[in-house]
Amino acid sequence: MTQQNGTTWNQKAPNAWSGEAWGSTQPMNDQEIAFDLLYQEKSLMANVTSDFLEVSHPGMRQVLTDAYNQMGQDQLQLFNLMQQQGWYQTKPAQQPDVQTAKDKYQQMRNTL
């Protein structure tokens, strides 16, 4: 398969669990698996959000809401595990930063 710009796609899909996704034949270690799972959770949540915005049936909206909430809980557990292992470090949010973010998103909401 060739892209329009002439570069060729790999015909064989990489197997993330074997490390092929990173060009290696070595098995992924726990940290690599955790980052892969975290990325997948983020991607799933984005897809569910997109679907939610396009569905009108109340029952389906509830299914998507429940799925999103569960994925959020799963993502948080994985994130906490990664932080405990020292694999994903973030700086603590300072109260002024929290207020700035809150104000920013409220302003965005008010402009709609």
N, C-alpha and C positions, 0 to 999 in steps of 0.2 A: 504494500500500500504506500502511495507517495502523496505527500502534501502538495498543495499548489505551488509552494516555493521551491519544490524539487527535493526536499529532504525526505528520507525514507523512514517510515515508522517501523518499529520492531514488530514482526508478525506474531511473535509469541508474547503473550501478556506476562508481565513480571509477577513472580510469586513473592509477595511481601514477606511471608513467613520464612522463606528460605534465604532472604537477603538479596534476591535478584533485583529488587526494585532499586537498590543502591549500586548495582553493577558488581555485586559480590556473590560468591557461591557459599559464603559462610552463613550459618543460621544467625538470625537477628538476636541480639541480647535483650534483656528485660527492658532496658531504657529505650531502645529502638522500637520495641513492640508497644510500649506505653505511649510514645510520641505518635506512632501510627494510629493507635486506638483513639487518642485525643483528637487527632486531625479528623478521623472518621466521624467521631461524635459531633464535632463542629460542623462538618459538612452535612450530616444528617439533620441537624437542627436547622441549618439554613434551608434545606429542602422542605422540611415540614413547615417552616415559617412561610415559604413561598406558596406551598399548597394551601395553607390555612387562609391566606389572603385571597384565594380564588374560589373558595368553596362556600356555598350558600346553605346547604342542608345542616340544620342544627345538630343532628346526630353525628355527622361527619366532622363538624367543627369540634365537637366534644372529643371524638376519637383523636383528632390531631392535637388538641390541647393536652389530653392525657399523655400522648406519646411524647410531646415536647417537654412536658414536666418531668417525665421519667428519664428522658435523655439528659435533661439538665442535672438531675440528681446523679446519674451515672457519670456524667462529665465531671461534676464536682468531686465525686469520690476518687476518680482517676487523677484529677488535678491535685487533690490533697495528698494522695499517695506519692505522686511525682515530686511534690514539694518536700515531703518527709524524706525522700531518698536523695534530695539535693539535685534532682534532674531538671527542675523548673522553678527558678527563683524569680520572684517579683518583689518590687519595693512596696513597703506598706503604704496604703493610701493615707494621706494626711487629711484632716477634716476640711481644710480649705479646698483641697482637690476634689473631695466628695461633693462639696457644695457647688463648686464650679461645674462639675459634670451634671449634677441635678438641675442647675439653672439652665445649662446648655440644652439638655433634652426637653425641659419644660418649654423653653423658648421655641424649639423646633416644633413641638406639639402645638403650641399656640399659633404658629404661622400656617398651619394646615387649614 
